[in-house]
Amino acid sequence: MWPLFDLEVEYRKHPAIKREDVQKILKWVDAQPHMPKLWEQEILLFYNACGMQTEYTKQVIDAYYTFRTHTEELFGDLDVNSPQMQLALKTSPGFPLNERTKEGYGIVIGKIMDPNPANFDFAASEKIVCAALDMWLHNTGLIPGIMVVFDLENMAFGHMARMNVLLMKKLFYFFQETIPVRLVCVHFINPPSIMEKLMSLMNPFIKKELKDAFIVHPNLESFYKYIPRNILPKDFGGDSGSCSELMETFNEQLLSNRSNIIEFNNSRRVNEKLRPEKTKSHINNLGTQGNFKKLDID
C-alpha cells in the first residue's frame, strides 16, 4: 500500500483529538455488517473533517463508502493504466501542490492541458482526481481543508458540451458532503468566454453555504489574494515548478501505485445485502443509497 501518515505524529500535533474517540468509531464501523474494513487513518481523517462530531462522522463515513459503491462512473474501474485514464492524465490532469497556504490548507490543481475537446473525457478526468485524493490524503495527514483551483485557459464550449450533468450533480454531492477533508473554496482562473454558461450549469448543485466559496478570478492578481503567489506553479506566476513538471511527478506516483489504487478501491465497498434495515431508505435522485443526513445510526 502507499505510505500512510504516522498516527502517533498526527495525534501529537492535534491534542484536541482523543485517540479513544477515534477508535470508538473504528469499532463501530467494524460492527456494521455492511461496511468495509477501514484503517484508523481513514477514521481520523473523517473525524477531523467533521469537526470531531462522532455521530456526524459516522453518517459521513457511511455516505462516502456507499457513494463509492454505487457510482460506477467514478469507481467502477479505477485503473490509472487504462487507455481512458491514461488519456486523462495527459489532457486534463489533477495534482496537489507541495506547499500549503499560511492557514495550512492543501491546494489541488485541475488543468485542461489539451484545447481539443475531442480528447476531453469528463468522467476519466474526475476519476483521476478521486484516485489522487485517496493517495494524497492518506499520505499527507490532517489538514484544515483544501482549496481547489481550476485553470480553464484551454477550455472551449466543446469541453463543456462533453460534461455529463448527472455526473456533475453526483460529483458536487460527493465533494461537498462526503470526502474526508473540508472543501474550503474553489477558484477558477483564466476564465474562458463561456464562463458564465459554465457557472449556470454548476450553480444548481452548489450548496447555499458554499455559493460564495466558488470564485471566478478576472486576473491572477485577484487570485493571489487567496493563495500566496510564491507557492504556485510557474504557469501562474509562482516560484514552484511548472504545471507540466508537477503533473508528470504526480502522475508517476499514481502509476507506480496502480495496484494499490485498484486494491484500495475494490476493498472500500459496502454490501447492501447486509445493511441493517434501520439504515435503509429509497434510492435517491443521485442513484446512491439513502439520504445520509437523515440516517438513524447508533
N, C-alpha and C positions, 0 to 999 in steps of 0.2 A: 504494500500500500504506500501511497505518497506520504511524505513526512508529516506527522501530526504535531500541532503545537504542544508544548510541555504544560501539562495540567498544573503541576506544582508552581511553576513560574507564574501562570495566569492567576492562580488563587492568591499568591503573594502580592501581585500587582493590583488586585481588586479585593481588598479585605472585606468590603461590604457584602460580597457574595460568599455565603456559607456553603462549604462543600457538602455538608449533610443535607442541605435543602436540594441541591442538585441531584444528589444520589437518591433521594426520596422519589424524585421524578423519574429517574432511571429505573428504579424498582417498579414504579407504576407502569412504565412502558413495558417492562419485561412481563408484567402481569396481564397485559392486554392481549388476548388471543389472536387478534387480527394484525397486531403491529410487528414490524421487523425488529430484529435485534440492533440496538444502536450503541455507539460509543459514548462514553461520558463527555468527550469533547463536543459531540453534537448537542447533547442536552445543555451543556454550558453555553454554547452559542445562542441557543433559543432563549434560555433563561435571561441572559444578558440583554438580548434584543427586546424581550418582553418586559423589561423593567423590573425583573426579579419578582414577577407576579406568578405564583405557582399555577393556579387554575387556568389563567390565560395562556401560560406556557404550554400546558397540556393540550389546550384547544388548538393552538397554532401548530404544534408538533403533529397532531392527528391530521390537520388540514393539509400540511405540507406534504407528508408522505402519501396521503390519499390523492392529492393532486398529481404527484409524480406517477402514481399507479394508473390513473385514468386518462392521462394526457399523452397519448401515444405519439402525437405530432412532435413532441419535445423530448420524450423519454423512452420512446419505443425502441430506438436503435441508436444509442449514444456511442457510436464508434467514430472517433476522430480520424480514422484512416479510411473511412468510406468515401467514395467519389463525391457524394453530396457535401459532406463536411470538409473535405479537402478543398473543394472549390470555395466554400465559405471562408475558410482560413485565409485564403488569398484575396478574396474580393470584398469581404465585409467582416473583418475580424473584431474581436473584443479582447482587451487585455488590461490588467491593472498597472498602475504606476508604482514604482518602488517607494516613493516618498509619500508622506501624508500631510494634510493641512495642519495648521497650528492647533486646531481642535482635536486632531487625531483621526480625522475622517479618512477612510480609504477612497481612492479615486479609480474608477473603471472607465476606460475609453472605448467607445464604439465608433468605428470609422468606415465609411464606404470608400474603398480604395479604387474600385473599378467604376468608371462613369457609364459603362454599358449596362443598361437594365436587364438585358437578356441573361447576364451572368449572375444576377441577384436572386438568391433563394432566401426568402424571409425566414422560413421555418429553420433552415440549416444554420443561418447566422445566429438565431436565438438559441439553438441547441449548443452552439459553441459557447455562448455566454453562460448557459446553465452548467456545462461541464467545467468551464473555467471557474465559476463561482464556487462549486463544490471543492475543488482542489485548493483554490486560493484561501478561502475562509478557514479550512481545516489546517492550513499551514500557518496562517497569519495570527490566529488567536482573536482575542476580544478587542473590538474597536467600537467607538460610539456610534458609528454609522458609515454609510457610503454615499459618495456623490457620483452620479453617472454623467458622463459627458459624451454627447453625440456630435461628431464632426460631419456636417452634411454638405461639405463643399462640392462633392461629386454627385449629389443626389438630383435626380430628374423626375419628371412626372411618371415616367415608366417604372421607376423603382417603387413609387407609392402605389401604382396600379397593381403591383405584384404582392402587396401586403394583404394577407387574409384577415378580414375584420374580425371574424370569430376567434381566430388565434390571437389577434391583438387583445381582444377582450380577456381571454384567458391569461395572457401574459401580464396584463395590468393587475388582475386579481392575484396572481402568483407573487409578483414583486411587491405589491402594496400590502398584502395580507399574510403571506406565509413564509417568506425567506427568513433565515436565521440571522438577520442583521437589519438594522433600521435604515430605510431609504430616506436620506436627508433631503436631497434635491436632484433634479435632472436639468442639465444645461445643454442647450443647443447652440452650437457655434457655426459660423459660416453658413447662415440660413439661406436656402435657395429661394427662388421666386415663388415656389409652391408652398412655402412655409405656412401660410395662413390656412391653406387647404389641409395640410398635414395636421395642424393643431385641431382643426374642426373634426378630423377623423378620430383623433385621440381623446378629445375633451369629454365625451360621454363616459369614458372609462376611468377618468381621473377622480380620485376621492376628493370630496369637497375640501377637507382639511389640507390636501396637498396641492390644490389648484395654484397657489402662489409659489409652490416649490418647482414648478415647471417653467424654466426661464429661457426665453429666446434672446440671444445677445446680438445686437446690431453690429458690434465690433468687438475685437479682442480686449480693448481697454475696459469695456464693461465686464467682461469675463474675469479679468484679473482682480476685480473687487471681491471675488468669491474664492478663487484658488490662486495661491501665490505663483507669480509668473516663473520664478526660478525652478520650480519642481515640475513644470510642464515640459512636454516634448519640444524639440526644436521647431517642429512644424507650427506650433502655436506661440512661437517667440520665446520659449523657455530654454533652460540650460541642460535639460535631460537629453537622452538620445532621441533620434528621430522616431516617428511612429513606425516606420518600416523596421528599424532595428529592434524596437521594443516588441513589436508584433512577432518578429522572427524568433526572438529569445523565448517569448512565452509560448509560441506555437511548438517550439522544440520541447518544452516542458510537457505540454499536453500530449504530444506524440510519444514521448518517452514513457508516459503514464497511461498509454492506451488501454492496456489490460486492466490496470487498476480502476480506471474510469468505468469500464464496462462492468467489472466485478461489483464496484460500489453501487452503480445504478441498478443492476439486476437484483441486488440484495436489499434494496430500500423500497420494497413493495408491500402494501397491505394486502391481507387476504379477506376479501369482503364476505366470504362464506363463514368466516369465524368472527365477524364483527358482532359484538353484543347488540341485542335488539334495541336497547335504550339509546344507543348512539346512531341508529339508522334513521335516515329520512329520505325523502324523494330525491331523485337526481335533479340537480338544479340546472339553470339555463347555461351553465358553463360546461356541462357534461361531466361534472365531478360529483362525488358522493356527498350530499348533505350540505346544510348551511352551518358551518362550524362555529359561527358566532352564537348559535343557539343550542349547541350540543350540551347535553347533560352528562358531565364527566365527573366521576367521583374523585 
